């Protein structure tokens, strides 16, 4: 029987880092297959994980939770048949909805596998900002997790960490929350928390139509109440406002396009990127009066865009720092939520970089077959990105 572990998390939360730690310290002796779904055209993380001895299936043209459900099922079945692994780790796109990934697995009705855990990695330092501005995606990942692993807690003030936990508990009252910095605990400890069975895990499995006794997926009548007390999300795609706009909460001064200024700043909590984050803080049923519904059901590709290229261009370290500083801390290239890549340095070494709003890091790594650049966000200005990265 193959265990299925879904490890989700918003853009830049640290999913890949956690998976590496679990591979090194938690899954020893097991035959592991990792299935990744990256939102974007260029696969980056696959290269980072090759040295872990993990077979990787990358699907980069879309998101598991929307257009790739069919391909995802095919890939998962192929992995089961070809490798018969002890465990499959599914790492969804950072903008994927955990509930949709669970459903993609459950819809296979495959007795070769058992849904084992639903994990969400959440950046504790950006929890409040992401809930405000991208709640449809971030909150879903929190709500459906049986274990929430907080990242970047090591430098947080206690009151800020407590606020993060409070906000998470408002969305998910029963999940196990890991707050200890990862360097202070082992992958085995994290795995034990992931696999700790509780009534909450059973409730989630009921909601996902999984038998809590045998671990298999069983189909239930959609009209029946399963008795788990959760709301079962069957979204009506036609219930939107019909205006043709994509409604999501913005974190820029340009507003939502409805002609109103929604000024509700939180100067103490911001993301550190130097932007003013405007929250649409309206009652879900009343709306803001502009005639639009801001809390609909969207696919990731309706809200987020990605830009990715391969390039042989060589950069200096100072040049990359200047580019990343602008991506992380200004709106010059759109609202950049995630950037990741590998480019060659003019001195012959290779620069690996990683960026989330307000912060970035560079490191030296092994040579790649060519440079790779991937940027994910909203309202990306592709022509400017091409110019700054020297793409013809």
Residue, then its C-alpha position, 0 to 999 in steps of 0.5 A: x500500500x502506497x502512502x500519499x502525502x500532500x505537502x502544500x504551501x503558498x508561493x515561497x513558503x518553503x515546501x521544497x526545503x521541508x521535503x528535503x529535510x523529510x527525505x534526509x531525516x524522516x523517510x530513510x529506508x523508504x522508496x519515495x517518489x515526488x510528484x511536483x506541479x509547478x505553476x509556470x513554464x520553466x521547471x526549477x525545483x526539479x533540479x534542486x531535488x535530483x541529488x536526493x535520489x528522488x524520481x520526479x514528474x514535473x508538470x509545468x503547464x498549469x495547475x493540478x487543481x484546474x486544467x491538469x487534473x486529467x494529466x495528474x491522475x495519469x501521472x500518479x497511476x504511472x508512478x504507482x505502476x512503474x515504481x510501486x513506491x512506499x510513499x508518494x509525496x505530492x508537492x502542489x503549485x504554491x497557488x494550488x488549492x489543497x482541497x482540489x489536490x485532495x479531490x484529484x487524488x480521491x477521484x482516482x478510486x485506487x486501492x493501491x494507495x492511501x491518503x496519509x497526510x495533508x500538510x501546509x507549509x506557511x510563512x509565519x512572517x507573511x501569514x496576515x498579509x497573504x490572508x488579506x490579499x490572497x485569502x482564496x488560495x492561502x486560506x484554503x491551504x490552511x483550512x484543509x491541512x491536518x498539519x501546518x508547519x510554520x516556516x521562518x519562525x526563528x527571528x519572529x517576535x513572540x507577539x507576531x508569532x502568536x498573532x499568526x497562530x491566532x489567525x490560523x486557528x480562526x481558519x482551522x481550529x484542530x490542525x497540529x501547528x509546528x512552530x519550532x524553527x526547523x533547525x531545532x527539530x528533526x525530520x522524524x519529529x515533523x513526520x510523526x506530527x504529520x502522521x498523528x491520527x486524530x478526530x480532525x484527520x478523520x473528519x478531513x478524510x470523511x470530507x474527502x470521501x476517504x474511509x477512515x478504517x481502510x484508508x480507501x476512497x469511497x464515493x458518497x452521495x453528494x447530497x448526503x451530509x457526512x456528519x463531519x460538521x464541515x462545509x463541503x465546497x461545491x462551487x457554482x462557477x456561474x454565480x460570479x458577477x458576470x462583469x468579466x473581471x477577475x476579482x481578488x484582493x489587491x495589495x497595491x495602491x491602484x485599487x481593485x478597478x471598481x473606482x473606490x479606494x479601499x484604504x485599510x493599512x496595517x503599518x505594523x504587519x506589512x510584508x516588508x516590501x515597501x508597498x501599501x497593502x489595501x484590504x477589501x474588508x467588506x462583509x461577504x454578502x454586502x459587497x463594497x457597493x461597486x457591484x462586483x463579488x470579490x470572494x468568488x471561486x477562481x482558478x490559479x491561472x485567473x488570478x496569478x500569472x507566470x513568466x519563465x525563460x531559459x537563458x544562456x546570459x551571464x550575470x554579475x552578482x551585483x547585477x542580480x542583486x540589483x534586479x532582485x532588489x527591484x523585484x522584491x521591493x518595488x512595483x516596477x515589474x508588477x506584483x511579484x510574489x515569487x521568483x526563483x532561478x539559476x543563472x551563470x555568473x560571469x566568473x563561470x560559477x552559477x547563481x541560485x536565487x530565491x525571492x518572496x516579497x520583501x526578501x531574497x537570497x543568492x547562493x552558489x550552486x552546481x552548474x546547470x545545462x542552461x540558465x532558468x528564470x521563473x517569476x510568478x505574481x499578478x499584473x506582471x510587466x513581461x516586456x520589462x522583465x525581458x529587458x532586465x533579464x536580457x531576453x531578446 
